[in-house]
C-alpha cells in the first residue's frame, strides 16, 4: 500500500452510506452506538463515529486493509477493501483511508470523520466525528 501526502478539506454535510453501496447486512436496530468490529484474525487500525454513520478500518495479518461501515439509523453495513492510504497534511501525522465501491469513494479520516464522493467526482457528503 503506497502512502502519499494529500491536502485535505472537509465539509459539514451528512454521510450517506447507502449511496452506491453494496449492502452486506441489515439490522432493525434504531442506531448502532459504536463503530463496526473487526473479525477474528484482524486488528483495528482506526474507527470513527459520526452522527449518522460509523466506520472501522481493519487490518488482516498480511497487511491488507478493509473498510467496514454502518449507517447508524438503519444498521445497513458495507465491507470493502481499502485501496489507498494517505497521510493527512495538517501536521497531525494521521492518515486517511479510501475504499471504492460501484464508482463511489468512501474515505475515513483518522480522528476527523467520513466522506463519500460520487462516480462523477462530486462530494456527496462529509460528516465530522463525534
N, C-alpha and C positions, 0 to 999 in steps of 0.2 A: 504494500500500500504506500503510495507516494504522498508525502506531506508537503504542502505548498503554503505560501503566505498569501492570503486574500484579505482585502479591506472589507469590513462588514458594515452594513447599515440595516437596522431592523425597524419595522413599523409596528403599530399597536393594534392591528386588525386581528380578527379571530382566526384560529387554525381550523381548517375543515379537513378532518381525517378521511372522510368518505370520498372526496373528490378524486376520481381516477383510481381509487384504491381497490385492491383485491382483498375483500374481507375474508379473513380466515377463521373467524369465530364471532359469535354474538352472545350477549348476556342480557337478561332482563333487569339487571341491577340499575338503579337510578343514577349512580355515579361511582366510578372507580376512585377510591380515596388515595391511591398511590400509583406509582409507575409500574409497568409490567415487570414481572420477574424473569430472570434468565433461566434456562434449562439446566439440569444437572450436566456437568461437563463444561459449562460456560461460567464466566465471571462477568460481573457488571463493570463496564468501563465508565459510564455516566448515566444519569437519569435526570429527567426534568418533568415537572408537573406544572401545567398551566390551568387557567380557569376551566377550559373546555377539553383539554387533551392531556395526555401523558405519554412519555416515550422513554425507552431504555436502549442503550447500546450495549449489546452483549458480545463477548469475545470467546471464540472456540479455542481449544488447545493449539490448533495450527495457526492461530493469529488472525483468522478471518473474523469479520465483524458482521453483526446482524442488528437491524433496526426493528424494534418492537414498539408499536404504537397502539394507543387505545383512545377512542372517543369517550370521554367520561360520562356523557349524558346517555349514551346508548349501549356502551360496552363493546361496540364493534372494534375488532382488532385487525392489525396489519403486521405481518412479519416478512421482511425482505432483506436481502444482503446489502451491506454498506458498500458503496462503490468508491467513495472518496473520503479522505480525511484531510482537513486543512487547519493550519494554526491561525488563530484569530490575531489580527494586527492591532489589538487595543492594548498591548503590553501586559496582558493578564497571563500569558503562557497557556491559555486554554485553547481547546480545539473545537471544531465543529465537524459534524459527520453528515454525509449526504448519501441518500438511498433513492433509487429511481424505480417507479412502477407505472406502467402504461403511459409513459411520457411525462409523468408528474415527478417533481423533485422535492423530496422531503428532507429537511435539514434540522438537525438537533444541535443547538448552540449551547455548549457546555456552560452551565450556570446562568444562561440568559433566557432561553426559550426555544420555540419551534417555529418553522415556517414551511410553506408549501408554494411552489411555483408551477404553473400550468405548462402544458406542452408548447404553448405559444411564447413562453418566456416571461409572461406577466405574473407578478406576485399576486397570488390568490389570497393568502392570509399569513399573518405573523402574530404570534402571541407570546407575551413575556411570561417568564417563570413566576410562580407564586411562592 
